[in-house]
């Protein structure tokens, strides 16, 4: 849809429509439309760079605690969760 990720696009559409509905004024609707256009542009650019960017970012956030950015002899290593045995 519109050259970007469907889930992110529909979430943005829902958020912008809620902004337009809750403000119920011309300026609120105009701001929601402008915000919608900016979000669509950014999502299209993100999709051009990497189609799976949303899934990669979600996986990175999920595993960030398991792979701390530390290295060297004196770094502290966290214990693995008990259910990994």
N, C-alpha and C positions, 0 to 999 in steps of 0.2 A: 504494500500500500504506500503510494507516494514515494517509493524508493528508499524506504527505511523499515526498521523493525516494527512489526504490527503491534506487539504488546505495548511497547513504549509509546507508539503513536496514539493508540486508543486511550492509554492512561493520560497522556497529555491532553487529548481531546476532552476527556471527562473532567479533568481539572480546570481547563479553560472554560468549559460550559458551566461548571459550578460557579466559577468567578463571575461570569456574565449573568447567571441567574440570581446569585445572591446580591450583587450590587444593584441590579435592576435599574441602571441608568445608562445614558448614552456613553458617558466616559468609561464606565466599567466594562461595557460591551466592547468599546474600542480598544481598551487595554487588553482585554481577553483575546481579541482578534490579533493584535500585534504580538502578544505573547505566544499565541498559537503559531503564527508565521515564523517567529524566531526559533521556536522549538523544532518545528518541521525542518527548517534550514539546518539547524545543528544536528538533528538526527540523520538527515541525508548525508551530511559530511561525515558523520561517524560511520554510517553504513558503507560509504565509499572507501574508507580506510580499512575497515575490517567488518565483514558481515556478521561475524559471531562475537562482536565486542561485548554485547550485553551478557552473554553466557560466560565469557572469559572473565569479565569484571565480577560477576556473581561468584564464580568459583574462586577467584583470588581473594575476595572478602571472606569466604567460608574457610579457606585454608590459611589465612594470614597468621593465625595463632600457632599453627603447627610448624611453620617454617619461618622462625624469626630471622631477621637480617643481621645475624651475628656470626662471626667466624674468628678463628684464632685459638690459641692455647688456653687462654683464660676466660673464654666465654662460658656463660652458664647455660646448660642445656636443660630444658624442661622435661619432665617425665612424660612418657606416652600415656594416653588414657587407658584405663583398665580394660575396656572392652576391645582393645586391639590385640589381645593375646591369641 
